[in-house]
C-alpha cells in the first residue's frame, strides 16, 4: 500500500471515530493537494454552529513543527473555532511548544491527538464503547474558541448548488451551444422562472464530473462596494480552499476590494493556472454604477481568461465589438406543454397535461410555474398569478406561512440555524417540498419571480407582528435585514417604526459600509414624514452619510442651515462639528476652519469626547502644516498623541506619529522619518490599507531626498498599487509628483514631464488648486535646475496663477518658493511675492501667537520636552514616541 493510500485510510479511520461524537455536520476531503483541512466538522452549541478543522498526519517518525506550520498558517486566515491535529506517532516537543505559542498569539484554539489516544479510540470503535466518544465530544466542545470564531465561508457551488436537483428536460439545442468551444463566455438571458439557473446547473455538473473546478457566485442586491467585496471574498476563498493558493486572499487583505492592474494580473495568473469554470448568477442585480465588477467581468470576457457563464434577466454589458466577438448571448424562451408536463411528472409523479397547456398559453411556458404544480392544482386556481400563488398561501399551516413571509420580506437568504432556533425547521422543509422556496445548501430564499405576489398578500396585523419579531431577531446578526424592516414599515405607512429601526441600526450600517442604501432610507423616511418630528436627527444622519461619500460642499450647505439656529460645538452636535471642520479642510476654507476652532478652543479642550478632540487637533494641525507653520502643527500633533496615548487609542496614536514624522522630515531628519514611516507600514493589525499607502508615499519621498532613487520608485509603485485598489485619485496626484521628482533627478526628463502632466490632469479633474500649484512648482524648479528647453513665459504664467492661489489660501511656504524661483528672472513677480510673503507672515504670526501659546501650555511635560527636543535641540523624536506608546519594543540596553 502506498503512503498516500495509508494516509487516506488513516483519514477514514479518524472520520469514523469523529462520527461517533455526533457532530452536526461532517465532511471528509479525500485526495488532492493538502488544502489545510482533511475533515470539516460542525458542532452545534446552543443556537450557534462552530467549525472544527481536522488535519491528519500519519508518519513513521515524530512530526516536527515544519509539518504542521502550513495548517497553522491556513488557520490564521480562516480562523476556525478549533484546529484539531490527529498525529501518528506523535508531535515533537518543539512542535508542541510552537503550537502553544501560536494559539496564545493568534487566539485560535488548537488541540492534538497522538497514537496513544488514537489507539484507544480505535479500540472503543471495535468494542462499541460509546462512553469514550462522549468524553471525546466533551473534549472537543470544551476546546472550541467561541469568542474569536469566524465561520468558514461556504463555497456556493460545493455547499449549495451541487446538492440541488439538476433535472432538465428539452433544452438540447441550448445545451449544445453552451458546451461548444467557439466561445469561452456565455450570457444566458431571460425572464425570471424561465429555467436559466437550472440549465447552467446541468451544464457545470458535466464539467464537475470531468474534474473541473467550479466557482459559482450569486450577485445579491447590495451597494456596489458590498457586491465587490462579496464577489472577491468568495473568489479568494475558492482559490484558497479548492486550489490551495492564497495569492488573491493575501492581496485583498492588503489592498481591499477594488480593481487595479496588480489585481488583474493576479486574476489572469490564477485563471491560467487552474482553469476554473465561473458562473455569475443574477448578474442583472449588479448595480448600474458598479464599474469595478463590470470591468472585472469584461476583462475576463475580452481576454478569454476562463470559461464563464452569466445568468440574468437582461444583458448588463455595454455593446462593443470585443464583447460581441468574445461572448455568446443566449435568450431562453418558455417550454412547450409536453416538456412542462415532464417537469410536473418529475416533481409530483403524475401527469397534468391540462395544467401544462395552461402554463404554456397563459404563463409563456415558464418552467418555474410547472415546478409549483402539486396534486391539488387545477385550472381554476391558476387563472391569475395572485389567485394561483395566494391559493398556495391559504393552504399553508400557520408556521409555514410565518416562515414564508419571513423569507418574503428578507432581501438576503436566511441560514438554517435561524430556522432551528425559531422551531420552524419542519415548516421550511415543507415549503421546499412545495417548491415555494429555494434551498441552497444551508440557506433558504424566495424565488424573485414569486416575491412580489407574496408581498401583495393581505397579511393580518397579528401575523405581520409575528414575522417582524423574527426578522428583528435575525437583524441582530444580519444587519441588512434592518434595511428590509425599514422598507416594510414604510410600505405599511408606519413611519415612526421605520425611524426607530433606522436610529437603532445606524451605527451598524456605517460599520458595514451600507452608506448609499442607508442614505436612501433616510430620504424615504424624511419624504414620508407628515410633520417635522425627528427632522434634525435625520439631517444629522444625512450629513454623516454625505461626508462618507465625499460630498463636502453639500454637507457644508446642510450644516450652515443648522448653524443659523443651533450652536454646533456642543455635546449633542460634536460629531457634526468635526465633520464640518473636515469639510472646510477638504474645500480649502482654512480661515473659516481656524476661526471656528479658535472661537471654540476652550470647549474643544475641556468638554468634547477625547476621540473627537484628537481628530479636531489633527485636522487643525494639517492646516498649519500646509501653511508652513511647523511649530504650531507640531504642538497640535503632540497634543493629539498625548490624548490618544492617555485613552490607549492605538489607531489615533499611530495617526499622530505619522503626522509628527512628516514635521520631522521637514526639519531634515529624513532617515529617522523614513524609519518611522516604515515601522508604521508594518503595523497590519492597526493600520488600514489606505494609511499604509500614505506611509509608502512618505517613504518614497524620503528615499528621493536621500538619493535612494530606485527604492523611491519601488515604494511609489507600492503606494499607487494600494491607491488603485480603493480608487484614491487624489492620492495618485501625490504619487505621480514623486515619480516626476525622481525621474528629474535621474535625468529622465521625458518620463518626468509625463508624470507632471498626469499629476496635473488628476488635480485639475478633482479641482485641487493647491496641488496644481505644487505640481507646477516642481516642473519650474527642475526646468530651471536642469536647463530644460521650455517656454519661459509659460512658466512665469504658471507662477503668477499659483501666487494667486497661495495668497488666497495663505500658503506661506509656497509664496516663499515662488519668491525664490522668480528672483533675478522675473523682477515684477519677485517683488509682488516678497511683499505678499512679508504681509501674510506678519498677519499669521499675530494670529497664531496666542493660539500656539494656548496649545503649548496644554501639553504635558513629556510632550513639551519632545517639542523642544525636535525644534530646539534638533533631535528626532518619532522613534521615541513609537517606543513610548508600546508600538515597538524598547531596544535591549544590555
N, C-alpha and C positions, 0 to 999 in steps of 0.2 A: 504493500500500500504506500502511495506517495505521501510526502509530508503535507501536501495540500489536502489530500483525502483525509488524513489523520486530523488535520485542523478542522475540516468541515464536520467530521464525525464528533469531535470534541464539542464544537458549537452546538450540534444537535442534542448532545447529552446535556449541556448547560441549559439549553432551551427547554428541554423536557423537565429538568429539575425546577426551573423557574416557573414553569407552567403550573406546578403543584402549589405555588403560592397564591394562585387565583388572582392574577393581575386583571385589570380592567381590559387591557389590550396587550397583545404580544406579537411582534413581527421579527422574523429571522431573515437577515440579509445574506443570502448564500452566494458565494463566488464573487469574482471581480476584484477590482483593486480595493485595498483597505480604505474605507471612507470615514474612519473614525468611529464606526459603530458596527457591531456584529448582530446585536439584538436590541430592539427598542421595546421597552416595557412601559405601560402606563398604569399607575396606581391611583385609585380614587380615594381621597381623604376628605371627608365632609362632602362638599359640593365641587371640589376642585380636582382636576386631573394633573398628575405630575409625571414628567418624562424621566425614565431611568435608562441610561445608555450602558449597555454591557459590551465590554471589549474582552475577547477571549485570546489567550496566548498559551499555546500548547508547545512547550520547548523541552529539550532534553537537558538543558543546563539552566541554572538560576537566571532570571530575567533582570537585566540591568535597566537603568533609567533611560538610556537611549532608545530602548524598545517602546517604552510607554509614553515618551515625550510627544509623538505625533497625536496620540489620542488626547493628551492634556491640552495641546495647542488647539485642537478641534473644539474641546470643551470651553476654552476661553471665548471662542466666537459664539457658540450656540448656547452655552450656559444651561445645561440640563439640571434637573433637581438633584440628580445623583449620577456620577460616573462610577461604574462598577466593573472592576477588573476581576476576571477569573483566570488564574495563573497556575500552570504546572511547569516545573515542580514548585517554584517559589520565587519571590522577589528578593533581590539582593538588599542588604541593609541600606546602602546608599540610595537605592531606588525608593525604599520606604521613606527615608528622610526627605527625599526630593518631593514625593507626593504630599507629605505632611506640610512642607513649606508652601507648595503650590496651593493647597487647599486653604491655608491660612491667608495667603496673599490675595487670592482671587475670589475668596468666599464661595468656593464651589465644593460641594460635598463629594468626597472620593472615598470609596471602600474597595477592599480586595478580598478574594478568597484564594487560598493556596491548596496544594494537594491534600493536606491532612483533612481539611474541612470538605473538600470536593469528594474525596473517597467516602466520607461519612454520608454525604447527601446521596451518592450513587447507591450505597448500601441501603439507605432508607427507601430509595426508589424501588429497589428489588423486594423489600420486605413490607411495602405499603405502610411505612411508619410516618403518619401524617403529623405527629407531634413535632418532629424535626422541621417540617416545612412551615408549620405555624410559627415556630421560632425564627426561621429564616425570613418569613414575611415581616415579622415584628422588627427584625434587624434592619431590613430594607426601609420600612416606613419610618422608623426612628432616625435613620440616617439622612432621609430626604431633607434638603435645604428648602424650606418653604418661604423664606424671606427674600431670597435673591434668585428665584427660579424664573427663567424665561423659556416658555414653552417653545419647542421647535416649530419652525414654520413648516406646515404641511405642504408638500408639493401637490398642486391641484390635480395633475393627471394621475399620479401614483395613488393618492389618497382619496380622490373623489371621482374623477371621470372614468378611470379604468374599471371601477367596481359597479358601474351602472349598466343598464340594458343597452346593448349595441344592435338590437334588432333593426333591420332595414328592409323595406320592400321596394321593388322597382328601382329607380334612380341608377340604372345600369349605365346609361349614357353619361350622366354626371360623374359617376364613379370613375369611368374610364378617362374622362377629361382631367379629373383631379389627381390621377395617378400617373399621367404622362410626364415625360422628362423634358418636353419642349420648354416648359416654364418651371421656375422654382417658387414663384409667388402666385397665390390664388386668392381671389376675393369672392366668397360665397355670399350673395346678397339676396334679400327677400324679406317680406313682412314677417312679423312675429308669428310663431307657430307653424311655419311652412316646412320645418324639418331641417333647417340649416345645421344646427348643432348635432343632430342625430347622424346626419350624413358624414360630417367630419369625424365624429367619434368612430364611425365604421372605417373610415379611411386610415386614421392614425393607428387604429387597432392592428391593421395589416402591417404597418411599419413596426409597430411594437413587437409583433410576432417574429419579425426578421431581426430583432435585436437593436433597433434604432432607439435612440434616447428621445423621449417626448417631453417637451415643455409646453404646458397648457396654462394660459392666463386669461382670466375673465376681467374685463375692464368694468370697474364699478362707477357709480355716479358720484364722483368726488370732485374737489377742486383739482386744478391741473397739477399742483405740487404733490397732492396726495396720490393722484394717478401715477405720476412719475415715480414716486417713492415705492408704491406698491409693485409696479412692474419691475423696476430694477432690483428691489429687495428679493422678489420671488426668483428672478433670473439668476441673481448671485447665489441664492441658496441652491438652486438647481445645479449649477456648476460645482458648487462645493460638495453637495451631498452625492449627486449622481456621478460626477466626473472627478471628484477628489481634487478640485482645482479652485483655490480661493483667491485667484488674482482679482476678479471683479469685486468680491466682498471686501478685500483689503482696500482697493481703490475707492469704493463708495464710502467706507468708514473714514477715509481721509479727505475726500473731496465733495461728498454729498451727491445728490441725485439729479445732476444737470449734465447737459450734453457738452462735451469738449472733444478736441481732437484726440487726446490721450484715451478717453473713454471709447471712442470709435475704434481706435487701434486695438484696444483690449478685446472689444467685441469681435472684431474681424479675426483676431488670432484665435479666440475660443471657438468661434463658429467653424473656422478652417480645421482646427484640431479634432473637434468632437462631432461635427456634422449633425447637430440635433434637428429634430422636426419641431417647428414652433407653431402654436395655434393661439391666435388672439381672438377670444370670443367677445361678443357685444362691443366690437370696436367702434360702433356708431356713438357710444357713450363718451368717447374721447372728446374732451372739451374743445370747442371751436378755437380757443386761444392757446391750446396746448401744443405749442410749436415744437417743444422738445421731444415729446413722444412721437409726433407725426414725422419729424425729421429722422428720428431713430429708425422708424419703420421704413421710411422712404430710402434711407441709406442701405438697409438690408435688401430692399427690393431691387434698387437700381444696380447695386454691386453684386447681386446674386450670392449673398453671403451664406444663405442656408435655405432650406425648404421651409416656407412659411404659409400658413393658411389664416386668412382673416374671415371672421363671421360677423355680419352686421346687417342692419335694416337698409342702410344706404351707404354709398361709397364716400368715405371721408377725405379721400386724397384729391389734390388738385390735378387737373388734366395736363399731362406733359408727355412729350414724345418718349422719354426714357421709361416712365412708369407704364405707359401703354404697351411698350415693347417688352417689358420685363414681367408684367403681371397679367394673368388671365382672370377676367371677371365673369362670374357665373351667376345668373339670376335664376333663383328657384321659383317655379310655379307650383300650384297645387297638384294633387294627385287625382287620378280617375277613381270612380266609385269602387271598381274591383280591388284596387290596391288599398283604398281606405278600409274596405271590409277585411282585408288581410290583417291590417293593424288591429282592428276590433277583435278578430278571432285570436290573434296573438295575446291580447290583453285579457279577454274575458272567456275565451274558449268556445265561443259560439258566434255564428254569423248574424249580422244585422244589415242586410243589403239595403233596405229602405232608408235606414239612417245614413249609411254610406252615401247613397244617392243624394239625400238631403244636404249633407255636408259638401258634396261636390257642387251642387247647384246654388246653395244659399250662402255657403261659407268659403267659396273659392277653392274647395278641395284641400283645405288646410289640415295637415295630419294632426296638429295639436288638438283639434276638436274630436278626432277619431279616438285619441288616447283617453279622452274623458268619458267616453261612452261606457255605460255599465248595463247590467241585466235589466234595469228598470227604465232605461232611457227610451222615450217614444218620440214620435214626430211632433206631438203636441208640446212636449217640454222643450223642444229645440226651435221654436218659432222665432225667438229673438235671442240675442246674446244675454240680455238681462234675465229673461224668464228661464233660459237654459241654465245659466250659472247660478242664479238666485234659487232655482229649484234644487240644485245640489245643496246649497246652504241650509235650506229649510228642512232637509233630510238629516242634517248633522246632529250629533249629540251636543249638549251644552259645552263640554270640554273640547270637542273637536272644533266647534265654532269659535271658542276662545283662542285656541292655537292658530286657527286660520287667520283671524283678524290681527293677532299679534304680528304675524308674518306680513299681512296685507299692509299694515301701517309702518313696517320697518323697511328702510331702503337698503339694508345690508342683510346677508344671510345670518341666521341665528344658530349658534353651535348646539350640539347635542346636550351638553352638560346643563344648559339652562332648562331644557325641557324635562330633564331628570329632576332638577331642583324643584320645578313647578308641578311635578307629578303629572305631566302631560305627555310623557313619552309614548304611551299607548295610543293617544289621540294623534300624535304626529305620525306614527307608523300607519295608522288607519287612513290618514289624509294622503299619505304617499301611495297606499294601495288604491285609493280612489282617484289617484293621479291629479288631485287638486293642487298639490305642492310638489316641488322637486327636491330630491335628496342628492347631495354631492358629498360623499364621504361622511363626515360628521357634522355637516351643516345643512340647513334647510331654507328654502325661499320659495316665494310665489313666482310663477312664470309671468313675465312682463305683459303678455297678452291678456291675462285674466285679472291682473291687479286693479285696473280702472273699474271693472264691473263689480268686483268685491267692495271697492271703496264706496260705490254708489248704493250699496245695500243699506236699508234703513235700520241701523243698529240701535237698539233701545238704550236709554241712558245708563241703566244698571250694568248691562253688558259692556258698554263703552268704558265706564269707570273701571271695571274689572280688567279690561285689556290695557288701559292706561297704567294701572298699578303695576302690571307685569313689565310693561315697556320701561317704566321709570326704574324698576329694579335692574333691568338689563343695562340701562343707560349709565348706571354707576360704573360699569366696566367698559361699555361700548359707547363712547361719548357721541358718536354720530347719531345714535337713536334720539338724543336730546333735540337735534335739529328736526327729526321726524315728529317729535312731540309738539314742537312749536308750530310746525305746519298743520298738524292735526287740530290743535286748539284754534288756530286762525281760521281754518276751514269751517269750524263749528261756531265761529264768532265769539270764542271765549278768549278775548284779547288779554285780560288780566292774568289768566292761567298761562298763556303763551309768554307773557313778560316774566312771570316768576321762574319759568324754566330757563329762559334766556339769562336772567340775572344769576341764577344758581350755577349755571354751566359756563358762564362767560370766560372765566379764567382757564377752564379746561379746553375751551375752544381755541384760546390763544396758544396754549401749550401744544395742542395738536396741529397748529398752523392752519386752522379752518377759517382763514381770515375772510375770504370773499363770500363764502357761504354764510358766515355769521353776519357780515355787513348786510347781506340780502335780507336776513330775518329781522335785523334791527330796523331796516327801512320798511319792511312789511308791517311790523307792529306799529311803527310811527304813523304810517299811512292809514292804518285801521283804527287808530285811537279817535274817539269821539270828543275827547277833551284834552287838556294839557297834562294830564296825570302821567308821571314818570318821564316827561319830555326831557328834563335836564339830564336824568341818568341815561336815557337813550342817546342824547347828544354826546355825553362823555364816552360812551361805548363807541360811537361813530368816530370820534376824534382819535381814540386809541387805535382803531382798526385802520383808519385812513393813514395814520402815521406809519403803521406797519407796511402799508402799500406805497410808502414814499410820496404820498400826496401832501407835501408840506405846505404849499400855498393854500390849499383848501382847508387844511387844519387851522392855519392862522386865521383865516376868514371866520371859521366857526368860533374859535377862541375869542376873537375880538368881539363877536356878538355877545359872548358870555361876560367878558370883562366890563362891558358897559353897565352891568347890573351886579356883578359879583367880584369879590377880591379873590384872585387866583391863589395867591401864596398863603393858603390856609391848609389845615389838616385834611379837610374834605376834598380839596382840589389839588393837592400837591403833585399827584401823578400827572394831571393835565398841565400843571405849571411846568413840570420838567419837559413834557412833550412840546410845550410852547417854546421853551428855550432851544430845544433840538431843532425845531422847525425854523426858528430865527437863524440858527447857525447854518443850516443847510441852504437857506435862501440869502446868505451873506448879509443879514441885517445885524451886524455886530454891535453897533452903537445902541440899538434898542435892547439887545440882549444884555449888554454890560450895565446899562442904566437900570434895567429891571432887577438884575442881581444885586446891584449896589443899593437900590432903594429897599430891598427886602433882605439885606445880608444878615441882620440880627435874627430875624425869624428863621432864615435858612440854617444858620449855625446852631440855633438853640432848640428849634421846635419841629423841624422836619424829621421824618424817619431817616435812619442812618444811611440806608441804601440810596434814597432819593438825594440826600445831601452829598454823598460821594459823587453821584452821577452829575449833579449840578456843578460841583467843583471841577470835575473833569472837562465838561463841555465849556465852562468859562475859561479854564486854563488853555484850551485849544485856541480860543480867540487871541489871547495874549501871545501864545507861541507863534501863530500865523503873523501877527503884527511885529514880531521880533523882540518882544519884551520877555526874555528868557527868565529873568528873576521872578517876576510875578507868576509866570507859568509854572516854574519850579515849585514855588511856595504852594500853589493850589494842588499840584500833583502830589507833593509830600503830605499835604493835608488829607488828600484822598487816600493815600497809602496808610496814613496814621489811623484814620477812621475805619478803613476796610480791615486792617490788622486787628483792631480792637474787637470787631464783631466776627472775626475769623471768616470773612468772605474772601476765599482764595481767588475767585474769579476776578473780583474788583482789585484785589492786591496785585494780581498779575497785570491787569489793565493799567494800573497806576505806575507799576515798574516799567512797563513798555513806554509810557509817556516820559518818564524820568530818563530812560536810556536815550530817547530822542534828544532831550536837552543836553545830555552828556555828550552825544555825538557832535552837537553844535559847539560845545566847549573844547572840541578837538581830542576827546578821549575816545578815539574811533575803535581801537581794538577792544577796549573794555565794553563799549556799547555793542559791538558786534557779538561778543561772547554772551552778553545778556540776552540779546535777541535770539541767538542760537539756543540758549537754555530754555527760553520761553517756547520756542518752536517744538521742543521735545516733550512738553507737558500735555500729552494726549488726553489725560483724564480731566484736565481743566480747560484747555484751550479749544476753541471751536475751529473748524477748517478755515473760516473767514479770518479769524485772528491769526492763524498760522500763516495765511497768505500775506498778511501785513508784516509779520515777523520776517518772512523770507524776503520781502521787498526791502525792509530796512537792512537786512544782512547784505543784500546786493548793493545798496547804497554805500555801506561801509567798505565793502570789497572794492568798489570804484575809488573811494578816497584813499584806500591803502594800496592801490595799483595791483590788486589781485583780480585782474580783469576776467580771466577765464572762470573763476569762481563766481564773479559778479553775474556773468551771463547764465551760469548754471542756476543760481538762486533766483534770478529773474524768470527763467523758464519755469521753475517750481512754483513761483508766485502766480504767474499767469495761468498755469495749469489748474490751480485751485480756483482762481478768479473766473476762469472759463466755466468751471463746474457749477457755480451759482450765479453766473451772468452778471458779474460785477464790472459793468462797463466803466464806471468811474475809476475803478482800480486799474483797468487797462491803461488809462491815460498816464498814471503814475509809473507803471512798469515800462511802458514804451519810452517815457522820458529817460529812464535809467538805461535802457538799451542804447538810446541815442548818445548819451554821455559816454558810455563805454566805447562805442564804435568811433566816436570822435577821437577819443584818447588812443585808439588803435590805428588811427589814420584811415579808417574805413568810412570815408565821407559819404559815399553813395548810400550805404546801409544806414548811416546816422541820420541823414536827411529824410530817408524813407520813414524811419520811426518818428522823427519830428512831425512829419505830415500825418502819420497815423494817430499820434497822440493829440495833435491839434484837431483832427476831424472828430475824434471822440469827445473832446472838450467842447467843441462848438455844438455838436449834436445835443449834448446834455446841458448846454447853457452855463458851463463852468468858466466864467470870465477870468477869474484869478488864475485858473490853470492855463488858459490861453496865454496870459501874461507870462507865467512861469516857463512855458514851452518856448515862447518867442525869445525870452531872455537866454535860455540855453543855446538856441540857434545863433543868436547875435554874438554871445561870448565866444563861441567856438569858431564862427566865421572870422571874427577879428583876430582870434588867437592863432589860427592856422592859415590865415590869409587866403581863405577860400573865395573864389570869384563869386560875387553876389551883388545885386543892385543895392547900393548904399542908401539911396533914397527910400527904398522899400523897407530897409532895416530901420531907418530913422522913423518912418511912419508907424512901424510896429511899436517902437519905444514911446512915441507920442500917445498912441492909443492905450498902451499899457500904463503910462503915467496917470491917465485919467482914472483908470480902474484902481490903481494903487492909492491915489489921493482920496477917491470916494470911500474906499474901504479902510483907509488909514494903515496901509501895509507898509510900515516904515522901512522894513528890510528891503522890500522891492524898490521903493523910491531911492534908497541909497545905492542899490545896484545900478539903476538907470542913470543916476548921477555919475557913478564911476565909469560906466560904458560910454557916456556922451562927452566926458571930459576930453578936451583937445580935438574933438571930432565935430561935435555939433554944439557950439557955444550957447546958442539960444536955449536949447533943450537942457543943457547942463545948468544954466543959471536958474531956469524955472524949477527944475527938480531940486536944486540945492535950497532955494528959497522955501519950497514946499516942505522939504525934509526938516529944515530948522523949525518952521512954524508948527508942523504936526508933532515933532519931537517934544517941543516945549509944552504943547497942549496935552499930549499923552502923559508926560511926566507929572504935570499938575493934576491930571485926573486920577492917576494911579498911585500917587504918593501915599494918600491916606488909606486907600484900599490895600496896598501892599503891606503897610504897617499893621492894619487891622488883621489881615490873614496871617502875617508872620507871628503876631502875638498869640494866635490860636494854635500854633504849632507847639507840641511838647518839646522837651529839651533834646531828646534824641533826634527829632526831625530838624530842629534848629542847628544842631551840630552837623547833620548831613548837608543842610543848605550851605553852611559856612565852609564845610569841607570841599564841596564842589566849586563854589563860586569865589571863595576867598583863599583857601589853602590849596586850591587847584588839585584835588584828588578825586578820582571817580568813586561813586557811591552805589551804583546799581547792584554790583555783585554782593556787597554787604547787605543790601535790602533783601536780596534773594535768600541769603543765609538766615537773616533775622526772622523772615517770615516762615522759615521751615520748608521752602520750596526746594532748596538744595541743601545738603548736609554741610556742616562746618568742616573745613579741612582738618585732618588729623595733625595736631601740633607736635605729636611725638614722631 
